[in-house]
């Protein structure tokens, strides 16, 4: 029985990056032997065990065979005679197919260290084409590390899309990978690769529309990278990405990818109001109040602040515009609706009087 550190931990150590999680492969052991040593089984599809003290994951060396379309159509084989190289060969990219033994020696049968030094993402074997998630992962790693996709790997990714393999991706997994990519340092790299391979048009056709106009694409990608550089949360980065789309397209995309509610709602607001907010420096009180009302800024000030950041991330005068909107919002929010309600029993009248009072307060504040 031999234990090896594998995958991302080895890669990140070679890059000089902090290692948060370590994965291990065990060669020459059976599930019964692992359990006898105190490891706790947790794997459903193949034998994975938790260390009795560190609770880190240890997987038995395994091979896999494609049995159906998509990333779920695999049959796994784990046995003591499966070698480390056979286990590494099933992995996606050479930079993720390295291992270290218990003495710290590097095992690199597919020259991942060379690709790491050269900044290249290269598939390990033709088996890459059997799992469409790898298209998304390769694009995400490119965004994380700023690496180039090897020409032969890019060609294989395009062939996978053309063959319909990418159509088997389920919405939840597409969103999971897109969300991770958007949280990388340069999300534009991921989006450009997905568009170039044709994958974006298959998994999120609404986003592919952005690339139909070169100026829109460049502005959008630059803005998304700016949001990443500013450390914005996921919902703001996604809102920046989709703010140039028509609202109905954002609604369709949100439904297609089954977006979380907070991401969906901010994206919808950005598609409807980003342009108006960007013009906020020239808007009159009525226009500003219309935007505040429509975005429910009175009750959701934090979300409205995120909306302003998404709308103004690439605007040179964004601080002034944000201050103007916030000044208006605070003035309108200060209106005592309860006091107004005391003087009328009619709900419609109360609503109109509160709206009028807010508008007058905003006019006064912006003079």
C-alpha positions as CSV (number, residue, x, y, z in Angstrom):
1,X,0.0,0.0,0.0
2,X,1.4,3.4,-1.1
3,X,0.0,6.8,-0.6
4,X,0.5,9.7,-3.0
5,X,-0.5,13.4,-2.9
6,X,-2.1,14.2,-6.2
7,X,-3.7,16.9,-8.3
8,X,-4.1,20.5,-7.3
9,X,-2.0,20.3,-4.2
10,X,1.0,19.3,-6.2
11,X,0.3,21.9,-8.9
12,X,-0.1,24.7,-6.4
13,X,3.0,23.8,-4.5
14,X,5.0,24.0,-7.7
15,X,3.5,27.4,-8.5
16,X,4.4,28.6,-5.0
17,X,0.7,29.0,-4.1
18,X,-0.8,28.2,-0.7
19,X,-2.4,24.7,-0.6
20,X,-5.8,24.7,1.1
21,X,-6.9,21.1,0.4
22,X,-4.9,18.0,-0.3
23,X,-6.1,14.9,-2.1
24,X,-4.5,11.5,-1.9
25,X,-4.5,8.4,-4.0
26,X,-3.9,5.0,-2.4
27,X,-2.3,2.3,-4.6
28,X,-2.3,-1.4,-3.7
29,X,-5.1,-1.4,-1.1
30,X,-8.7,-2.7,-0.9
31,X,-11.7,-1.1,0.8
32,X,-11.5,-3.6,3.5
33,X,-7.9,-2.8,4.3
34,X,-8.7,0.9,4.4
35,X,-11.6,0.4,6.9
36,X,-9.4,-1.9,9.0
37,X,-6.9,1.0,9.3
38,X,-9.6,3.3,10.6
39,X,-10.5,5.2,7.4
40,X,-14.2,6.0,7.0
41,X,-15.8,5.3,3.6
42,X,-17.7,8.2,2.0
43,X,-17.6,7.6,-1.7
44,X,-20.8,6.6,-3.5
45,X,-19.5,6.0,-7.1
46,X,-16.0,4.8,-6.2
47,X,-14.1,4.1,-3.0
48,X,-13.1,7.3,-1.2
49,X,-12.2,7.4,2.5
50,X,-11.7,10.0,5.2
51,X,-8.5,9.8,7.3
52,X,-9.4,8.9,10.9
53,X,-7.5,11.9,12.3
54,X,-7.1,14.6,9.6
55,X,-10.4,13.8,7.8
56,X,-8.7,14.4,4.4
57,X,-9.8,12.4,1.4
58,X,-8.0,9.3,0.3
59,X,-9.2,7.6,-2.9
60,X,-8.3,4.2,-4.1
61,X,-6.4,4.3,-7.4
62,X,-9.0,3.8,-10.2
63,X,-9.6,3.7,-13.9
64,X,-12.8,4.6,-15.7
65,X,-14.7,3.6,-18.8
66,X,-17.2,5.7,-20.7
67,X,-20.7,4.1,-20.7
68,X,-23.0,7.0,-21.8
69,X,-23.2,10.6,-22.8
70,X,-22.3,13.4,-20.5
71,X,-20.2,13.6,-17.4
72,X,-22.2,11.0,-15.5
73,X,-21.9,8.2,-18.0
74,X,-18.8,6.5,-16.5
75,X,-18.0,3.1,-14.9
76,X,-15.2,3.2,-12.4
77,X,-12.8,0.3,-11.5
78,X,-10.8,0.5,-8.3
79,X,-8.5,-2.4,-7.4
80,X,-5.1,-3.0,-5.8
81,X,-3.6,-3.7,-9.3
82,X,-4.5,-0.2,-10.6
83,X,-1.2,1.8,-10.9
84,X,-0.6,5.4,-10.1
85,X,0.1,6.2,-13.7
86,X,-3.2,4.6,-14.8
87,X,-5.0,6.8,-12.2
88,X,-3.2,9.9,-13.3
89,X,-4.0,9.2,-16.9
90,X,-7.7,9.6,-16.4
91,X,-7.3,13.2,-15.2
92,X,-8.1,16.2,-17.3
93,X,-5.0,18.4,-17.7
94,X,-1.3,17.5,-17.4
95,X,-0.8,20.2,-14.7
96,X,-3.4,18.2,-12.6
97,X,-1.9,14.8,-13.4
98,X,1.2,15.0,-11.1
99,X,1.8,13.3,-7.8
100,X,4.3,13.2,-4.9
101,X,5.2,10.1,-3.0
102,X,5.6,9.9,0.8
103,X,9.3,11.0,0.4
104,X,8.3,14.1,-1.5
105,X,9.5,12.9,-4.9
106,X,7.6,14.2,-7.9
107,X,5.9,11.7,-10.2
108,X,5.1,13.4,-13.5
109,X,4.5,10.9,-16.3
110,X,2.7,13.4,-18.6
111,X,5.2,16.3,-18.2
112,X,2.8,18.5,-16.3
113,X,5.7,20.4,-14.7
114,X,6.9,21.5,-18.1
115,X,3.5,22.7,-19.1
116,X,3.2,24.4,-15.7
117,X,6.4,26.3,-16.4
118,X,5.3,27.2,-19.9
119,X,1.8,28.3,-18.9
120,X,0.1,25.7,-21.0
121,X,-3.2,23.8,-20.4
122,X,-2.9,20.5,-22.2
123,X,-5.2,17.5,-22.0
124,X,-3.6,14.3,-20.7
125,X,-5.2,11.8,-23.1
126,X,-8.0,11.5,-25.6
127,X,-10.2,10.5,-22.7
128,X,-10.5,14.3,-22.0
129,X,-13.2,14.2,-24.7
130,X,-15.4,11.9,-22.7
131,X,-16.3,14.4,-20.0
132,X,-17.8,17.7,-21.2
133,X,-17.3,19.4,-17.8
134,X,-13.6,19.5,-18.7
135,X,-14.4,22.1,-21.3
136,X,-15.6,24.4,-18.5
137,X,-12.8,23.4,-16.2
138,X,-10.1,24.1,-18.8
139,X,-11.5,27.6,-19.4
140,X,-11.8,28.2,-15.7
141,X,-8.1,27.2,-15.1
142,X,-7.1,29.6,-17.9
143,X,-8.9,32.4,-16.0
144,X,-7.2,31.4,-12.8
145,X,-3.7,31.1,-13.9
146,X,-3.6,33.2,-17.1
147,X,-2.4,30.1,-19.0
148,X,-3.0,29.4,-22.7
149,X,-4.9,26.4,-23.9
150,X,-2.7,24.2,-26.1
151,X,-3.8,24.2,-29.7
152,X,-4.5,20.5,-29.8
153,X,-6.6,20.8,-26.6
154,X,-8.6,23.8,-28.0
155,X,-9.3,21.7,-31.1
156,X,-10.5,18.8,-29.1
157,X,-12.8,21.1,-27.1
158,X,-14.3,22.4,-30.3
159,X,-14.8,18.9,-31.5
160,X,-16.6,18.0,-28.3
161,X,-19.0,20.9,-28.7
162,X,-19.6,20.0,-32.4
163,X,-20.3,16.4,-31.5
164,X,-23.0,17.4,-29.1
165,X,-21.1,16.2,-26.0
166,X,-21.5,19.6,-24.3
167,X,-25.3,19.4,-24.7
168,X,-25.3,16.7,-21.9
169,X,-24.2,19.3,-19.3
170,X,-26.8,19.9,-16.7
171,X,-27.6,23.5,-15.7
172,X,-26.5,23.2,-12.1
173,X,-23.0,22.1,-13.2
174,X,-22.7,24.8,-15.9
175,X,-23.6,27.4,-13.3
176,X,-21.2,25.9,-10.8
177,X,-18.2,26.2,-13.2
178,X,-19.3,29.6,-14.5
179,X,-19.6,30.9,-11.0
180,X,-16.1,29.6,-10.1
181,X,-14.7,31.2,-13.2
182,X,-16.3,34.5,-12.5
183,X,-14.6,34.5,-9.1
184,X,-11.1,34.1,-10.7
185,X,-8.8,37.0,-11.3
186,X,-9.6,37.3,-15.0
187,X,-13.0,36.0,-15.8
188,X,-12.8,37.4,-19.4
189,X,-10.3,34.6,-20.2
190,X,-12.8,31.9,-19.4
191,X,-15.6,33.6,-21.3
192,X,-13.4,34.1,-24.3
193,X,-12.3,30.5,-24.4
194,X,-15.9,29.2,-24.0
195,X,-17.0,31.5,-26.8
196,X,-14.1,30.5,-29.1
197,X,-14.8,26.8,-28.7
198,X,-18.6,27.3,-29.3
199,X,-19.4,26.0,-25.8
200,X,-20.9,29.2,-24.7
201,X,-23.5,29.2,-27.4
202,X,-24.5,25.7,-26.3
203,X,-24.7,26.1,-22.5
204,X,-25.6,29.8,-22.3
205,X,-26.6,31.1,-25.7
206,X,-27.8,34.4,-24.1
207,X,-24.2,35.1,-23.1
208,X,-22.9,34.3,-26.6
209,X,-24.9,37.2,-27.9
210,X,-22.5,39.6,-26.1
211,X,-19.8,38.4,-28.5
212,X,-21.7,39.2,-31.7
213,X,-20.6,42.8,-31.4
214,X,-16.9,43.4,-30.9
215,X,-17.3,46.7,-29.0
216,X,-19.9,45.2,-26.7
217,X,-17.8,42.2,-26.1
218,X,-14.7,44.1,-25.3
219,X,-16.5,46.6,-23.0
220,X,-18.3,43.8,-21.2
221,X,-15.2,41.7,-20.7
222,X,-13.2,44.7,-19.4
223,X,-15.9,45.5,-17.0
224,X,-16.1,42.0,-15.7
225,X,-12.4,42.0,-15.1
226,X,-12.7,45.4,-13.4
227,X,-15.3,43.9,-11.1
228,X,-13.0,41.0,-10.3
229,X,-10.1,43.4,-9.7
230,X,-12.3,45.3,-7.2
231,X,-13.1,42.2,-5.3
232,X,-16.8,42.3,-6.0
233,X,-19.0,39.4,-4.9
234,X,-20.3,36.9,-7.4
235,X,-23.7,38.5,-7.8
236,X,-22.2,41.8,-8.8
237,X,-19.8,40.2,-11.3
238,X,-22.6,38.3,-12.9
239,X,-24.7,41.5,-13.1
240,X,-21.9,43.3,-14.8
241,X,-21.7,40.4,-17.3
242,X,-25.3,40.5,-18.3
243,X,-26.2,44.2,-17.9
244,X,-25.9,44.8,-21.7
245,X,-28.5,42.1,-22.4
246,X,-32.2,42.6,-22.9
247,X,-34.2,41.9,-19.7
248,X,-36.0,39.0,-21.3
249,X,-32.7,37.4,-22.2
250,X,-31.5,37.7,-18.6
251,X,-34.7,36.1,-17.4
252,X,-34.3,33.2,-19.9
253,X,-30.7,32.7,-18.8
254,X,-31.6,32.8,-15.1
255,X,-34.2,30.1,-15.8
256,X,-31.9,28.0,-17.9
257,X,-29.1,28.0,-15.4
258,X,-31.3,27.8,-12.3
259,X,-29.5,30.8,-10.8
260,X,-29.7,31.4,-7.0
261,X,-32.3,34.1,-6.2
262,X,-29.9,36.8,-5.1
263,X,-27.9,36.4,-8.3
264,X,-31.0,36.3,-10.5
265,X,-32.6,39.3,-8.9
266,X,-29.5,41.6,-9.2
267,X,-28.9,40.5,-12.8
268,X,-32.5,41.3,-13.7
269,X,-32.2,44.8,-12.1
270,X,-28.9,45.4,-13.9
271,X,-30.4,44.6,-17.3
272,X,-33.3,47.0,-16.6
273,X,-31.6,49.9,-14.9
274,X,-27.8,49.9,-15.5
275,X,-28.1,52.4,-18.4
276,X,-30.3,54.7,-16.4
277,X,-28.0,54.6,-13.4
278,X,-25.0,55.3,-15.6
279,X,-26.8,58.5,-16.8
280,X,-27.7,59.4,-13.3
281,X,-25.5,62.5,-13.2
282,X,-27.8,64.1,-15.7
283,X,-31.1,62.7,-14.4
284,X,-33.7,64.9,-12.7
285,X,-35.3,64.0,-9.4
286,X,-38.3,62.3,-11.1
287,X,-36.0,60.0,-13.1
288,X,-33.9,59.1,-10.1
289,X,-37.0,58.4,-8.0
290,X,-38.4,56.2,-10.7
291,X,-35.2,54.1,-10.6
292,X,-35.2,53.9,-6.8
293,X,-38.9,52.8,-6.8
294,X,-38.4,50.2,-9.5
295,X,-35.3,48.7,-7.8
296,X,-37.1,48.8,-4.3
297,X,-34.2,50.8,-3.0
298,X,-36.2,52.0,0.0
299,X,-36.4,48.5,1.5
300,X,-33.3,47.0,-0.1
301,X,-30.5,49.6,0.2
302,X,-27.7,47.1,0.3
303,X,-28.9,45.5,-3.0
304,X,-29.3,48.8,-4.6
305,X,-25.7,49.7,-3.7
306,X,-24.6,46.4,-5.4
307,X,-26.7,47.5,-8.4
308,X,-25.0,50.9,-8.6
309,X,-21.6,49.2,-8.4
310,X,-22.5,46.8,-11.2
311,X,-23.8,49.7,-13.3
312,X,-20.9,52.0,-12.7
313,X,-17.9,49.7,-12.4
314,X,-16.3,51.1,-15.5
315,X,-17.5,54.7,-15.3
316,X,-14.9,57.4,-14.5
317,X,-17.3,59.6,-12.6
318,X,-18.9,56.7,-10.7
319,X,-18.2,58.1,-7.2
320,X,-20.1,61.3,-8.0
321,X,-23.0,59.4,-9.5
322,X,-23.2,57.0,-6.6
323,X,-23.2,59.8,-4.1
324,X,-26.0,61.5,-6.0
325,X,-28.2,58.4,-5.9
326,X,-27.4,57.7,-2.3
327,X,-28.2,61.3,-1.3
328,X,-31.5,60.9,-3.1
329,X,-32.2,57.5,-1.5
330,X,-31.5,58.7,2.0
331,X,-33.7,61.8,1.5
332,X,-36.6,59.7,0.3
333,X,-36.1,57.0,2.9
334,X,-36.3,59.6,5.7
335,X,-39.9,60.3,4.9
336,X,-42.1,59.2,7.8
337,X,-44.7,57.0,6.0
338,X,-46.3,56.0,9.3
339,X,-47.0,59.7,10.1
340,X,-48.5,60.2,6.7
341,X,-50.7,57.2,7.2
342,X,-52.2,58.6,10.3
343,X,-54.0,61.3,8.3
344,X,-55.7,59.1,5.8
345,X,-57.5,55.7,5.9
346,X,-57.3,55.1,2.2
347,X,-54.4,53.0,1.1
348,X,-54.2,54.4,-2.4
349,X,-54.2,58.0,-1.0
350,X,-51.4,57.0,1.5
351,X,-49.3,55.5,-1.3
352,X,-49.7,58.6,-3.5
353,X,-48.9,61.0,-0.6
354,X,-45.8,59.0,0.4
355,X,-44.6,59.0,-3.2
356,X,-45.2,62.7,-3.5
357,X,-43.4,63.4,-0.2
358,X,-40.4,61.3,-1.3
359,X,-40.2,63.1,-4.6
360,X,-40.3,66.5,-3.0
361,X,-37.6,65.4,-0.5
362,X,-35.4,64.2,-3.3
363,X,-35.9,67.4,-5.2
364,X,-34.9,69.4,-2.2
365,X,-31.8,67.2,-1.5
366,X,-30.5,67.5,-5.1
367,X,-30.8,71.3,-5.4
